[in-house]
Amino acid sequence: MRRLLAPASIALLAGCARAPSPLAPHWAGSIGLPHRGVLTQATELPADGAGYHLLAADNERHFGTPRFVAAIERAAANVGRERPGGTLTIGDLSAKNGGKISSHSSHRSGRDGDLLLYMSTLEGAPITSTSFVHVGNDGLAWDDADKRFLRFDVEREWLLVKTLVEDPEARVQWLFVSTPVEAMLIDWARARGESGDTIVRAMDMMLQPGPPAQSHDDHIHVRIACDAGEIAAGCEATGPVRPWIATADAVADAVAAADVPSTLELVQSLVVPLDPIAPALVSGTPASRSHAPSVVRDANAKNRD
């Protein structure tokens, strides 16, 4: 009997391991997998914010990790600043406590969200999407609610993708979207001379899901990767490790381990020992302008990189 119970007990403990419990009191936040997990300490995406609004504000499905919610807010706000007039419509994220929600096989651990595509009239006037509309290979979509054709707003959509891809705090892992939509976005980016690095990252992240999932020709499904702290708290990392995320993590770990001084400290260590220069830097005399710029310029270049 013991031989039969032992494996069952182990399985039971393993099943409980992906939720906060007396056996795992430190687990919190995004726990488990996107398709098999729960969520604690969630942040709710406000009903309306800078550059976005919720498709269904009262359905209690707009919760995520604080980092994920903040990334969506930043991306929508950036598009609104760069191209005023358009509004991002946001569908489901996760329930407050995570777990299964209808119409989704994932969205269970606060790291997934559906962002409807930016659309415009045929004349180019931006609209606020009130439903999912399917974009065809020609960039047109039929809006059954208002009985009209709409045009895919590739300019704003690329700006959204670019912002998410380039946001180091977001740690975007996947942008699930149809192949035709991806092609239009990449063609737009290339034609306008966007950064090759950003384009390659976007191409790596964008993927049309296979059956039985829908093709995602009416929205982009964003999924973020766990960070080190979230993994320690129960987040299960899945899928590919994006090289740029891994590199950023390695640099951060190396800096923390080496206790590297700040840029200001580096500048001070270079300048202060040089007596003829140091007083000039303090006083702002012409000597400071003749010697200091090369040091400050190097520091600023590092900050930009």
Beta strands, then each sheet from edge to edge (+ up, - down):
strand 1: 30-33
strand 2: 36-39
strand 3: 43-44
strand 4: 48-49
strand 5: 52-54
strand 6: 63-64
strand 7: 88-90
strand 8: 112-116
strand 9: 119-120
strand 10: 126-127
strand 11: 140-143
strand 12: 148-152
strand 13: 172-176
strand 14: 206-207
strand 15: 219-224
sheet 1: 1+ 2-
sheet 2: 3+ 6-
sheet 3: 4+ 5- 7-
sheet 4: 8+ 15- 13+ 14+
sheet 5: 10+ 9- 12+ 11-
end
